[in-house]
Amino acid sequence: MEKEYDLEERLIKFSVLIIDLVFEMSKSKAGSHLSGQLVRSGTSVSLNYGEAQSAESRKDFIHKMKIVLKELRESFACIKIIQLSRLYKSESKLKKIKNENNELISIFVKSIETAIKNVT
């Protein structure tokens, strides 16, 4: 149970990092659009993970974990666009978020693979 709690905390901290980045982003039309998109995908990962922990079956758990992975990948693409467009203020903050996002994607890919193996 400790490991799951750590991942949940990590996802919550990731969501908070996303919010911090968005507060500092350009207020241009593109900045506003991308910051809104990033807030939705970047905060939904921790919320959807909470739902996965209450899954009704192994199949439901896998489905909800795939939703978290989808949102992580969407966040990663959005972060790359923000980075390439230079819509951010803090390069170190952006790099930290991008690295954490990439690590979380790897964790969820592996977790989903393991959960699928345990079904069969």
C-alpha positions as CSV (number, residue, x, y, z in Angstrom):
1,M,0.0,0.0,0.0
2,E,2.9,2.4,0.7
3,K,4.1,2.3,-2.9
4,E,0.6,3.2,-4.3
5,Y,0.4,6.1,-1.8
6,D,3.8,7.3,-3.0
7,L,2.7,7.3,-6.6
8,E,-0.5,9.1,-5.7
9,E,1.5,11.8,-3.9
10,R,3.9,12.0,-6.8
11,L,1.0,12.6,-9.2
12,I,-0.5,15.2,-6.9
13,K,2.9,17.0,-6.8
14,F,3.1,16.8,-10.6
15,S,-0.3,18.4,-10.8
16,V,0.8,21.2,-8.5
17,L,3.9,21.8,-10.6
18,I,1.7,22.1,-13.7
19,I,-0.4,24.8,-11.9
20,D,2.8,26.6,-10.9
21,L,4.0,26.6,-14.5
22,V,0.7,27.9,-15.8
23,F,0.7,30.8,-13.4
24,E,3.9,32.0,-15.0
25,M,3.0,31.4,-18.6
26,S,2.5,34.1,-21.3
27,K,-1.0,35.6,-21.2
28,S,-1.1,35.7,-25.0
29,K,-4.0,33.9,-26.9
30,A,-1.7,30.8,-27.5
31,G,-0.4,30.9,-23.9
32,S,-4.0,31.1,-22.5
33,H,-5.1,28.2,-24.7
34,L,-2.2,25.9,-23.9
35,S,-2.2,26.7,-20.2
36,G,-5.9,25.8,-20.1
37,Q,-5.2,22.6,-21.9
38,L,-2.3,21.7,-19.7
39,V,-4.2,22.4,-16.5
40,R,-6.9,20.0,-17.6
41,S,-4.6,17.1,-18.7
42,G,-2.0,17.7,-16.0
43,T,-4.3,17.8,-13.1
44,S,-6.6,15.0,-14.3
45,V,-3.8,12.5,-13.9
46,S,-3.9,12.6,-10.1
47,L,-7.7,12.6,-10.1
48,N,-8.0,9.7,-12.5
49,Y,-5.4,7.7,-10.6
50,G,-7.6,8.0,-7.5
51,E,-10.4,6.6,-9.5
52,A,-8.2,3.7,-10.6
53,Q,-7.5,2.8,-7.0
54,S,-11.3,2.3,-6.5
55,A,-11.7,0.2,-9.7
56,E,-14.5,-2.3,-9.7
57,S,-12.4,-5.0,-11.4
58,R,-9.0,-5.7,-12.9
59,K,-10.3,-4.7,-16.3
60,D,-11.7,-1.5,-14.9
61,F,-8.4,-0.8,-13.2
62,I,-6.5,-1.2,-16.5
63,H,-8.9,1.0,-18.3
64,K,-8.5,3.8,-15.7
65,M,-4.7,3.5,-15.7
66,K,-4.8,3.8,-19.5
67,I,-6.7,7.1,-19.1
68,V,-4.0,8.3,-16.8
69,L,-1.4,7.4,-19.3
70,K,-3.3,9.1,-22.1
71,E,-3.5,12.3,-20.0
72,L,0.2,12.1,-19.2
73,R,1.0,11.8,-22.9
74,E,-1.2,14.7,-23.8
75,S,0.5,16.8,-21.1
76,F,3.9,15.9,-22.4
77,A,2.9,17.0,-25.9
78,C,1.5,20.3,-24.6
79,I,4.7,20.9,-22.5
80,K,6.8,20.4,-25.6
81,I,4.7,22.9,-27.6
82,I,5.0,25.4,-24.7
83,Q,8.8,24.8,-24.6
84,L,9.3,25.2,-28.4
85,S,7.0,28.3,-28.4
86,R,8.8,29.8,-25.4
87,L,5.6,30.6,-23.6
88,Y,7.1,29.9,-20.2
89,K,9.3,32.0,-17.9
90,S,11.3,29.4,-15.9
91,E,13.3,27.0,-18.0
92,S,14.4,25.0,-14.9
93,K,10.8,24.6,-13.9
94,L,9.8,23.5,-17.4
95,K,12.6,21.0,-17.5
96,K,11.7,19.6,-14.1
97,I,8.1,19.1,-15.2
98,K,9.1,17.6,-18.5
99,N,11.4,15.1,-16.8
100,E,8.8,14.1,-14.2
101,N,6.2,13.8,-16.9
102,N,8.5,11.4,-18.9
103,E,9.2,9.3,-15.8
104,L,5.5,9.0,-14.9
105,I,4.8,7.9,-18.5
106,S,7.4,5.1,-18.1
107,I,5.9,4.1,-14.7
108,F,2.4,3.8,-16.1
109,V,3.4,2.0,-19.2
110,K,5.1,-0.6,-17.0
111,S,2.2,-0.8,-14.5
112,I,-0.3,-1.3,-17.3
113,E,1.8,-4.1,-18.8
114,T,2.1,-5.8,-15.4
115,A,-1.6,-5.4,-14.8
116,I,-2.5,-6.9,-18.2
117,K,-0.1,-9.9,-17.5
118,N,-1.8,-10.5,-14.2
119,V,-5.3,-10.7,-15.9
120,T,-4.3,-13.7,-18.1
